[in-house]
Amino acid sequence: MKSTAQLTSYEVSKAIIGIPVFKRVAILGAGVMGAQIAAHFTNAGIPSLLFDLPKEGMDKSAIAKQAIKSLMKQKPEPLAVATNASRITPCNYDDDLEKLIDCDLVIEAIAEKMEWKSDLYHKISPHLGEDTILASNTSGLSISELAESLPDNLRNRFLGIHFFNPPRYMPLVELIAQPQTSPEVVDTIESFCVATLGKGVVRARDTVNFIANRLGLFSMMSTFHHAQRLSLNFESVDALTGKSIGRPKSATLRTADLVGLDTMRHVLRNAAEHLGDDPWVSIYRIPDWLDTLVEKGALGAKTKAGVYKKQDGEILVYEPADDSYRKRKVKIPGKVEKVLKDYKNPERLAKLSTINDPHAEFLWSIQRDVFHYAAYLLDSIADNAREVDLAIRWGFGWKQGPFEIWQHAGWQRIADLIQQDIDAGKTLTGEPLPAWVNNIEAIHTSKGSWSPTDNSYHPRSRLPVYQRQRRPERLVGEQAAQHEVLFENDSARFWLIDGDIGVLSFKTKMHTIDDGVLDSLNQAAELAQQQLTGMVIWQPDEPFSAGADLKSFMPVAMKSILPGSNALDNLLQKFQHSCIRMRKSNIPVVAGVQGLALGGGCELMMQCDRVVAALESYIGLVEVGVGLIPAGSGCMELARRASVKAAGGDRFEALKDIFETVAMGKVATSAEQAKAFGFLRESDIVVMNRHEVLHAAIAQVRALSAANYRPAIESPIRAGGRAAIANFKAAMTNMHAGGFISDYDMKIGTLVAHALCGGPVDAGTELPESWYLRYEREGFRSLLKSPKTHARVKHMLDTGKPLRN
């Protein structure tokens, strides 16, 4: 860490608002995890050194080089854009240790062997700067024991930083201090991880497997135990333990396949070895079926066979009884399905405990066990219940953590049911619930989250970095921030923040855009122009917008294509006008984007004066997937941007990549890639933490307003014209001849070309925006009459996937 005197004015300003400045980091260990951690640092704009063992031969850094090269082939992509790989420098321990002196942070990410880590610490310690922070990415080894390998002057700068895999996408980072770790160092790393890396941070105590893996692994093993006890097959277990109970769709066994069955077995062995005094230790016994699959090399997704495997286009499931794969067969009783469908009903857990059916008993048992274990562990693994619930949310993708689920179902009621099962000998152990459970009415309240350590409610962290999270994730029992509502209807809510900025949030499913949303956009824009400094379009939850609401739009559209009807054209003009009004408003309008921004959502976003997007934003014009072309101003806006970019140059070159992106319905897989695709401008802002999007969007409104904001004057768009259209048609002809696109794809692509190029005019012809908007509408209307478009729309609504016909 550098002193304030050594920082630039920009770095000082960042330091003042609580974001530490790390200019360079080093990752020790170029395995899958280490390389991906290095990749995520580059996503955040921080150069990294990636170390590994020296390889014999001319190039001693070949191992690290190969790891960097592999990053560009992995799915999901560790790199926000492939060019970020150039920010990673391959290194080896023989030649490059002196480079560590310039690193602010060094993270060790080698294999989980205490002696190997200790040897490496002895090797690198003399080369670290006097302010360098050293951390281990261990998933469960004792940080205190690891610290014993360090010189005294380094121990106060040593801690655990446990990233979850894959580091780019999994929000959770667990921080683990040891007795000598400086509190300032922990605060610094937490602030850095939250703002610069975009992570959700929890502080774990230095215990085996820390918080998330301790409870997550236990949950999986409890699931296996009760499935075997109640004779439920694997596919039924996954049908019951996925989205229906607020967990990821990969559920339990599919998750095990994704993690790797060999990895899971290793973690189980480590847990059993180090949890000898845990009353639940017997639950960590490796199941026979897991041993069998690992020994035969069926390790899960990475070997294309594990609990599940795909054969002849069908997903088969492993059957332990005869060591074979068979077709899946799931049959959940109707009375259980009925309870599961009522996800928000707090009574459903108690109902499951009373239904005389193995499926219901299974669901009650696996959740009861997690509640029991979490309560038993709480004071030993975390400071308070918030850390536990957020760790499970962020590390395992549950919608609610175990304590939240318990509280939602009725704290004392569920506690009584758990104790009844303990007394009846139905639980995995006879360990009683801790006394504190019966001394509180709720574990999360407006005062904070319960801490058994001092029998009090602990409030959220007051680190300055959290002031940037204007609407943080709220736990069950916490009160939402109250804001003045300017208007609210079935489609949207327009509310006030900071007294002078309006925030428009959609209430539709997936925040799709329907007629009510369009009306709300116009109403909000009118109100904001009259009374406010600016306006932000932002959703409290992902996505930003999945586009036009096809279910409500298509019936209206189909009726309006009847002869003599102008209804469809009027509807499209309303959509276009509502989007463009954002850019032409006399106050700044900023879009705050996280998650999907597709189709009409992308078009609306592009018409805002500025966009603030979380890195994990997936942006694109996907209308071709349903047999249509963008007709909400998207083609016009991309043509306008290409015209500015080309200036007096080649219009075809400026439009070439844009045409390919739109005609193929490409979706940017990060906000950085969205800039390369042209959906975001260079002036648009990318933030790493999605919880900071609203804060940054408000800041952009204020910056634009302070600069005496005026809407841009409309300028003519110089057309690509017939020459560019001819070039695009020639390229499509070649693709058609090669069997890459269908006849109908050719037709759609031609209409995209006309909408982007301004039709068959001379190249460079100056055309008004309205000219392009008309081409969008005409192309859309002509496609809507085709049965092939109808088939594409129906297929998308039925399956969620595009149809190529």
FIMAR-406777 format. One record per residue (C-alpha): residue in one letter; z, y, x. Coordinates in steps of 0.25 Angstrom, whole numbers, padded with zeros to 4 digits, always signed. Layout:
BEGIN
AZYX...
//
This chain:
BEGIN
M+0000+0000+0000K-0004+0014+0005S+0005+0026+0005T+0001+0038-0004A-0003+0046+0008Q-0013+0035+0012L-0020+0035-0002T-0032+0043-0007S-0029+0053-0019Y-0036+0043-0028E-0027+0032-0023V-0015+0041-0025S-0018+0044-0039K-0019+0029-0042A-0006+0026-0035I+0001+0037-0043I-0003+0030-0056G+0003+0017-0051I-0009+0010-0046P-0008+0005-0032V-0020+0007-0023F-0024-0006-0015K-0036-0003-0007R-0038-0017-0001V-0032-0031-0004A-0033-0045+0003I-0033-0058-0004L-0029-0070+0004G-0036-0083+0000A-0050-0083-0005G-0048-0095-0015V-0052-0093-0030M-0040-0085-0033G-0040-0076-0021A-0054-0073-0021Q-0053-0069-0036I-0041-0060-0033A-0050-0053-0023A-0061-0051-0033H-0052-0045-0043F-0047-0035-0033T-0061-0031-0030N-0063-0030-0045A-0052-0019-0044G-0060-0012-0033I-0051-0017-0022P-0057-0023-0009S-0051-0036-0005L-0050-0045+0007L-0051-0060+0004F-0045-0069+0014D-0046-0084+0016L-0045-0094+0028P-0055-0092+0039K-0067-0102+0039E-0073-0108+0051G-0086-0103+0056M-0092-0089+0057D-0087-0083+0044K-0072-0085+0043S-0071-0077+0030A-0081-0087+0023I-0070-0092+0014A-0067-0079+0008K-0082-0075+0008Q-0085-0087-0001A-0074-0084-0010I-0079-0070-0012K-0093-0076-0015S-0088-0086-0025L-0082-0074-0033M-0095-0070-0038K-0098-0084-0043Q-0085-0086-0051K-0083-0086-0066P-0077-0078-0072E-0081-0067-0061P-0069-0063-0052L-0077-0051-0048A-0080-0039-0058V-0093-0037-0052A-0099-0046-0041T-0100-0034-0031N-0085-0034-0030A-0085-0046-0021S-0090-0036-0010R-0076-0030-0010I-0069-0043-0005T-0069-0045+0010P-0068-0060+0014C-0058-0062+0025N-0051-0073+0033Y-0037-0075+0039D-0042-0075+0054D-0051-0063+0054D-0046-0053+0044L-0031-0053+0043E-0031-0039+0049K-0038-0033+0036L-0025-0036+0028I-0019-0024+0034D-0027-0015+0025C-0024-0022+0012D-0014-0017+0002L-0013-0030-0005V-0014-0045+0000I-0014-0056-0010E-0013-0070-0005A-0020-0080-0014I-0021-0093-0006A-0017-0107-0011E-0003-0110-0017K+0003-0115-0004M+0016-0108+0000E+0014-0112+0015W+0000-0107+0015K+0004-0094+0009S+0015-0093+0019D+0006-0095+0031L-0004-0085+0026Y+0007-0074+0024H+0011-0076+0039K-0003-0074+0043I-0006-0061+0035S+0007-0054+0036P+0005-0047+0049H-0008-0042+0044L-0003-0035+0031G-0001-0020+0030E+0013-0014+0029D+0011-0011+0014T+0002-0023+0011I+0006-0031-0002L+0005-0046+0000A+0005-0055-0013S+0003-0069-0016N-0006-0074-0027T+0002-0087-0029S+0003-0093-0043G+0017-0098-0041L+0022-0099-0027S+0035-0092-0024I+0033-0077-0020S+0047-0077-0013E+0044-0089-0005L+0030-0084-0001A+0037-0071+0003E+0045-0079+0013S+0033-0080+0022L+0031-0065+0023P+0037-0056+0034D+0049-0047+0028N+0041-0034+0028L+0030-0040+0019R+0039-0047+0008N+0041-0034+0000R+0026-0033-0001F+0024-0048-0006L+0023-0053-0020G+0015-0062-0029I+0003-0058-0036H-0002-0069-0045F-0016-0067-0051F-0021-0076-0062N-0034-0083-0061P-0045-0077-0062P-0039-0064-0056R-0049-0055-0062Y-0047-0060-0076M-0033-0064-0078P-0024-0052-0080L-0011-0058-0075V-0005-0055-0061E+0009-0060-0059L+0017-0052-0048I+0028-0060-0041A+0038-0052-0032Q+0048-0059-0023P+0062-0053-0019Q+0056-0044-0008T+0044-0039-0015S+0045-0024-0016P+0045-0019-0031E+0035-0008-0027V+0026-0019-0022V+0026-0026-0035D+0024-0013-0043T+0012-0010-0034I+0006-0023-0036E+0008-0023-0051S+0002-0010-0053F-0010-0014-0044C-0012-0027-0052V-0012-0020-0065A-0020-0008-0063T-0030-0011-0051L-0032-0026-0054G-0030-0025-0069K-0019-0036-0070G-0008-0039-0079V+0004-0040-0070V+0017-0048-0073R+0029-0049-0063A+0033-0063-0062R+0046-0069-0055D+0044-0078-0043T+0044-0091-0050V+0035-0103-0050N+0021-0100-0056F+0027-0086-0060I+0025-0082-0075A+0011-0085-0080N+0008-0099-0073R+0023-0103-0076L+0021-0102-0091G+0006-0104-0092L+0007-0117-0085F+0019-0121-0093S+0012-0118-0106M+0000-0127-0102M+0009-0139-0098S+0017-0137-0111T+0004-0138-0118F+0000-0151-0111H+0013-0157-0114H+0013-0154-0129A-0002-0158-0130Q+0001-0172-0124R+0014-0173-0132L+0007-0170-0145S-0006-0177-0141L-0015-0165-0142N-0028-0166-0135F-0033-0156-0125E-0043-0149-0133S-0033-0147-0145V-0023-0141-0135D-0033-0131-0131A-0037-0128-0145L-0022-0125-0148T-0018-0117-0135G-0029-0107-0134K-0033-0095-0143S-0025-0100-0155I-0012-0098-0148G-0016-0085-0140R-0020-0092-0127P-0034-0092-0120K-0045-0100-0126S-0044-0109-0114A-0031-0114-0120T-0024-0124-0111L-0033-0135-0106R-0045-0127-0104T-0036-0117-0096A-0032-0128-0087D-0046-0132-0085L-0049-0117-0081V-0037-0116-0072G-0041-0129-0065L-0033-0142-0068D-0031-0144-0053T-0025-0130-0052M-0016-0133-0064R-0011-0146-0058H-0008-0139-0045V+0000-0128-0053L+0007-0139-0061R+0012-0146-0048N+0017-0133-0042A+0024-0130-0055A+0031-0143-0056E+0035-0142-0041H+0041-0129-0042L+0047-0129-0056G+0057-0140-0054D+0069-0133-0061D+0060-0129-0073P+0065-0136-0085W+0050-0137-0089V+0045-0143-0076S+0041-0156-0082I+0030-0149-0090Y+0023-0147-0077R+0019-0161-0075I+0004-0163-0073P-0002-0170-0084D-0009-0183-0081W-0022-0178-0087L-0022-0166-0078D-0020-0175-0065T-0031-0184-0070L-0041-0172-0072V-0038-0166-0059E-0039-0179-0051K-0053-0182-0057G-0057-0167-0053A-0058-0162-0067L-0051-0149-0064G-0056-0140-0076A-0066-0129-0077K-0069-0129-0062T-0074-0144-0062K-0080-0143-0076A-0070-0153-0081G-0055-0153-0083V-0048-0154-0097Y-0062-0150-0102K-0076-0152-0098K-0090-0149-0103Q-0100-0160-0105D-0113-0159-0111G-0110-0145-0117E-0097-0150-0123I-0083-0148-0119L-0075-0161-0117V-0060-0163-0116Y-0052-0172-0107E-0045-0184-0113P-0033-0188-0105A-0032-0201-0113D-0045-0207-0107D-0048-0198-0096S-0061-0193-0102Y-0067-0181-0109R-0070-0181-0123K-0074-0171-0135R-0064-0161-0139K-0057-0163-0152V-0048-0153-0158K-0041-0153-0172I-0030-0143-0174P-0023-0145-0188G-0026-0134-0198K-0011-0130-0200V-0010-0128-0185E-0024-0120-0184K-0019-0111-0196V-0006-0107-0188L-0014-0105-0175K-0024-0096-0183D-0013-0086-0186Y-0012-0081-0172K-0004-0069-0175N+0006-0075-0185P+0020-0076-0178E+0024-0088-0186R+0013-0097-0181L+0022-0102-0169A+0033-0106-0178K+0023-0112-0188L+0018-0121-0177S+0032-0126-0174T+0033-0131-0188I+0020-0138-0190N+0020-0153-0189D+0008-0155-0181P+0006-0158-0166H-0004-0146-0164A+0007-0137-0170E+0018-0143-0162F+0010-0142-0149L+0007-0127-0151W+0022-0124-0154S+0027-0133-0142I+0018-0126-0132Q+0022-0112-0136R+0036-0116-0138D+0037-0121-0124V+0031-0109-0117F+0041-0100-0125H+0052-0109-0120Y+0048-0109-0106A+0045-0094-0105A+0058-0091-0110Y+0065-0100-0100L+0057-0094-0089L+0057-0079-0092D+0068-0074-0084S+0064-0082-0072I+0049-0079-0071A+0048-0065-0076D+0055-0052-0078N+0052-0052-0093A+0044-0058-0105R+0033-0048-0104E+0029-0054-0090V+0028-0068-0096D+0020-0064-0108L+0010-0056-0100A+0009-0066-0089I+0005-0077-0099R-0005-0067-0107W-0011-0062-0094G-0011-0075-0086F-0014-0086-0097G-0021-0077-0107W-0011-0079-0119K-0012-0068-0129Q+0003-0068-0129G+0013-0073-0119P+0024-0083-0123F+0035-0074-0126E+0025-0065-0135I+0021-0077-0143W+0036-0081-0145Q+0040-0067-0149H+0028-0066-0159A+0032-0079-0166G+0046-0074-0167W+0055-0074-0155Q+0068-0080-0161R+0061-0089-0170I+0053-0096-0159A+0065-0096-0150D+0072-0104-0161L+0061-0114-0162I+0060-0116-0147Q+0075-0118-0147Q+0074-0128-0158D+0064-0136-0151I+0072-0136-0138D+0084-0141-0146A+0075-0152-0152G+0070-0156-0138K+0056-0152-0142T+0054-0143-0130L+0050-0147-0116T+0064-0144-0111G+0077-0142-0117E+0079-0129-0110P+0085-0119-0120L+0079-0105-0122P+0085-0095-0114A+0096-0087-0121W+0089-0074-0120V+0078-0079-0130N+0088-0079-0142N+0094-0065-0137I+0081-0057-0140E+0072-0055-0152A+0059-0053-0145I+0055-0054-0130H+0046-0042-0130T+0050-0029-0137S+0046-0014-0136K+0057-0013-0126G+0051-0024-0117S+0051-0038-0114W+0063-0047-0112S+0069-0050-0099P+0079-0061-0098T+0083-0057-0084D+0091-0045-0089N+0090-0047-0104S+0082-0035-0107Y+0068-0030-0112H+0060-0026-0100P+0049-0015-0103R+0035-0015-0097S+0033-0011-0083R+0033+0004-0080L+0024+0004-0068P+0014+0016-0069V+0002+0006-0069Y+0006+0002-0083Q+0005+0016-0089R-0010+0014-0088Q-0009+0003-0098R-0009+0011-0111R-0009-0001-0120P-0004-0013-0112E-0004-0027-0118R+0007-0028-0128L+0017-0040-0129V+0022-0045-0142G+0034-0036-0146E+0029-0024-0138Q+0026-0012-0146A+0012-0006-0145A+0010+0008-0141Q+0009+0017-0153H-0003+0027-0154E-0008+0037-0165V-0019+0030-0173L-0030+0040-0176F-0037+0031-0186E-0038+0016-0188N-0046+0007-0197D-0050-0008-0197S-0060-0006-0185A-0053+0003-0175R-0041+0011-0172F-0041+0025-0166W-0028+0029-0159L-0023+0040-0150I-0018+0039-0136D-0012+0050-0128G-0013+0059-0139D-0027+0063-0137I-0036+0051-0135G-0041+0042-0146V-0042+0027-0143L-0051+0019-0152S-0049+0004-0153F-0056-0006-0162K-0049-0016-0171T-0061-0025-0173K-0062-0040-0168M-0066-0039-0153H-0067-0024-0156T-0081-0026-0161I-0088-0014-0167D-0090-0013-0182D-0093-0002-0191G-0079+0002-0192V-0078+0003-0177L-0090+0012-0177D-0084+0021-0187S-0071+0021-0180L-0078+0025-0167N-0084+0037-0174Q-0071+0041-0181A-0064+0040-0168A-0074+0048-0160E-0074+0059-0171L-0059+0060-0171A-0058+0060-0156Q-0068+0071-0154Q-0060+0080-0164Q-0046+0077-0159L-0045+0069-0146T-0048+0070-0131G-0055+0057-0130M-0057+0043-0136V-0055+0029-0130I-0061+0016-0136W-0052+0005-0132Q-0047-0008-0137P-0032-0012-0135D-0037-0026-0133E-0050-0032-0128P-0062-0032-0130F-0067-0017-0130S-0078-0022-0140A-0086-0034-0142G-0097-0026-0149A-0102-0024-0163D-0095-0033-0173L-0107-0043-0176K-0100-0049-0188S-0099-0036-0196F-0111-0030-0190M-0122-0041-0192P-0120-0042-0208V-0122-0026-0209A-0134-0027-0199M-0141-0038-0206K-0141-0031-0219S-0146-0019-0213I-0159-0025-0207L-0164-0026-0221P-0177-0018-0223G-0175-0003-0226S-0160-0004-0221N-0156+0006-0210A-0141+0001-0210L-0143-0007-0197D-0149+0005-0189N-0138+0014-0195L-0127+0004-0190L-0133+0004-0176Q-0134+0019-0176K-0119+0020-0180F-0116+0010-0169Q-0124+0018-0159H-0119+0032-0163S-0104+0027-0163C-0106+0022-0149I-0113+0034-0144R-0103+0044-0150M-0093+0039-0140R-0102+0046-0129K-0106+0058-0137S-0092+0061-0141N-0086+0075-0137I-0074+0068-0131P-0073+0057-0121V-0074+0042-0126V-0069+0031-0117A-0071+0016-0119G-0059+0007-0114V-0065-0007-0112Q-0059-0020-0110G-0065-0034-0112L-0078-0035-0120A-0087-0023-0123L-0099-0029-0128G-0111-0025-0137G-0107-0013-0145G-0094-0012-0138C-0101-0010-0125E-0110+0000-0131L-0098+0008-0137M-0092+0008-0123M-0104+0013-0116Q-0105+0025-0125C-0091+0030-0121D-0089+0041-0111R-0082+0032-0101V-0078+0017-0101V-0065+0012-0095A-0066-0003-0094A-0057-0014-0090L-0063-0023-0079E-0063-0035-0088S-0073-0028-0098Y-0085-0036-0102I-0096-0027-0106G-0110-0029-0112L-0121-0027-0122V-0122-0041-0128E-0130-0039-0140V-0142-0047-0135G-0132-0059-0137V-0133-0057-0152G-0148-0054-0152L-0147-0039-0152I-0148-0027-0143P-0137-0017-0140A-0138-0006-0151G-0126+0002-0151S-0131+0011-0140G-0130+0001-0128C-0144+0001-0124M-0146+0016-0125E-0133+0018-0117L-0138+0009-0106A-0152+0015-0106R-0145+0029-0105R-0137+0024-0093A-0149+0018-0086S-0157+0031-0088V-0146+0039-0081K-0145+0028-0070A-0160+0028-0068A-0161+0043-0068G-0175+0045-0062G-0176+0031-0057D-0182+0018-0063R-0177+0016-0077F-0180+0001-0077E-0171-0002-0065A-0160+0006-0072L-0162-0002-0085K-0165-0016-0079D-0150-0021-0077I-0146-0015-0090F-0157-0022-0098E-0153-0035-0092T-0139-0033-0096V-0142-0029-0110A-0153-0040-0112M-0144-0051-0107G-0132-0046-0114K-0124-0046-0101V-0109-0043-0101A-0102-0037-0089T-0090-0045-0085S-0082-0034-0080A-0082-0019-0082E-0087-0017-0067Q-0099-0026-0071A-0101-0018-0084K-0104-0006-0074A-0115-0014-0067F-0121-0017-0081G-0121-0003-0085F-0111-0004-0097L-0101+0004-0089R-0104+0017-0081E-0099+0019-0067S-0090+0030-0073D-0083+0020-0082I-0070+0015-0078V-0066+0001-0075V-0051-0003-0075M-0045-0016-0071N-0034-0017-0081R-0038-0017-0095H-0025-0011-0100E-0029+0001-0092V-0042+0004-0100L-0036+0013-0110H-0028+0021-0100A-0041+0023-0091A-0049+0026-0104I-0039+0037-0108A-0040+0043-0094Q-0055+0043-0094V-0055+0051-0108R-0045+0061-0101A-0054+0062-0089L-0067+0064-0097S-0059+0074-0106A-0054+0082-0094A-0068+0083-0088N-0072+0091-0101Y-0079+0079-0107R-0092+0082-0114P-0101+0070-0120A-0113+0068-0111I-0126+0075-0117E-0136+0064-0121S-0148+0063-0111P-0161+0056-0113I-0162+0042-0108R-0174+0039-0099A-0181+0026-0104G-0184+0014-0097G-0196+0013-0106R-0207+0003-0108A-0208+0000-0093A-0193-0005-0092I-0195-0013-0105A-0207-0020-0099N-0199-0024-0087F-0188-0029-0095K-0197-0037-0104A-0204-0043-0092A-0190-0048-0086M-0187-0054-0100T-0200-0061-0100N-0197-0068-0087M-0183-0072-0092H-0190-0077-0105A-0200-0085-0097G-0188-0091-0089G-0181-0095-0102F-0169-0086-0099I-0171-0078-0112S-0177-0081-0126D-0188-0074-0134Y-0177-0067-0142D-0170-0063-0129M-0183-0056-0125K-0184-0049-0139I-0169-0044-0137G-0172-0040-0123T-0184-0032-0126L-0176-0024-0136V-0165-0022-0126A-0176-0017-0116H-0181-0007-0127A-0168-0002-0130L-0164+0001-0115C-0178+0006-0111G-0180+0016-0123G-0192+0007-0128P-0207+0008-0124V-0207+0022-0118D-0211+0027-0104A-0200+0025-0094G-0192+0037-0092T-0194+0043-0106E-0182+0051-0110L-0176+0046-0123P-0164+0049-0132E-0153+0040-0134S-0157+0038-0148W-0170+0032-0144Y-0162+0021-0137L-0153+0019-0148R-0164+0017-0158Y-0170+0006-0149E-0156-0001-0149R-0156-0001-0164E-0170-0005-0166G-0169-0017-0157F-0156-0021-0163R-0162-0020-0177S-0174-0029-0174L-0165-0040-0167L-0156-0040-0179K-0167-0045-0188S-0169-0058-0180P-0163-0071-0183K-0161-0074-0168T-0152-0062-0168H-0145-0067-0180A-0143-0080-0173R-0137-0073-0161V-0127-0065-0169K-0123-0077-0177H-0121-0086-0164M-0113-0075-0157L-0104-0073-0170D-0102-0088-0171T-0100-0092-0156G-0097-0079-0148K-0109-0083-0139P-0123-0077-0138L-0135-0085-0143R-0148-0085-0136N-0160-0088-0145
//
